Amino acid sequence: MAVRKILLGVTGGIAAYKSAELVRLLKKSGHEVRVVMTRGAEAFVTPLTFQALSGEPVRTSLLDPEAEAGMGHIELAKWADQVVVAPASADFIARLAQGMADDLLTTVCCATEASIAVAPAMNQAMWNNLRTQRNIRLLGEDPQITLWGPDQGEQACGDNGPGRMLEPAVIARMLEGVSSGGLAGKRVVITAGPTREPIDRCVTSVTTALARWATRWRLQPEMRVPRLFWLAGLSLWRLPPESTFAML
């Protein structure tokens, strides 16, 4: 596995704490990691945390007097083999979709020629908002950008639904696939997960309907739910809880 230079962008959101674990996993795999934080991200996690885990200075300012020629965004844009923004807030997604470059992270994304993976993280109402979905569609039209997530489930605010950032281990595995060339030349679309809950509901509905039908027609108990449906249900239930993905 070739060592890759991964630039991790961290935006404002409670999921920023997961990004620290992502840095640890990437460093453990032998990658070089540099971190860019937005002002909002600093309200949740300190730059010192990422500096300790990555072994590299953390960049937060667009105009950095310590950067080469005072243009840190160009230096970082050329350095990165892969850009990952995790978590990507609704605000960041909106600015990225419109091509804005009003802070260091969006400027790097405008200047880099590397692939950009965006892992959304926000409240389910914000994710389902029509304006957010319009921005997501815009990003989906950009061949340089790939959306990874979001996941679904319980959120910090108490809501339940889509909007959770993919777990760091899932993102790390996706990056390993990119690094090994297994995903070279292909776009990866991650569906909202985990998949088990909706599948459980589907299987339960099907088996319940079959059981009612069999009872109505007075079939023997052992024949009420055909073996095929039991096997299919069991196979689906055993799918891993991580989000699924498809090659396009």
Secondary structure, 3 states (H helix, E strand, C coil): CCCCEEEEEECCCCCHHHHHHHHHHHHHCCCEEEEEECCCHHHCCCHHHHHHHHCCCCECCCCCCCCHHHCHHHHHHHHCCEEEEEEECHHHHHHHHCCCCCCHHHHHHHHCCCEEEEEECCCHHHHHCHHHHHHHHHHHCCCCEEECCCEEEECCCCCEEEEECCCHHHHHHHHHHHHCCCCCCCCEEECCCCCHHHHHHHHHHHHHHHHHHHHHCCCCHHHCCCHHHHHHHHHHHCCCCCCCEEEC
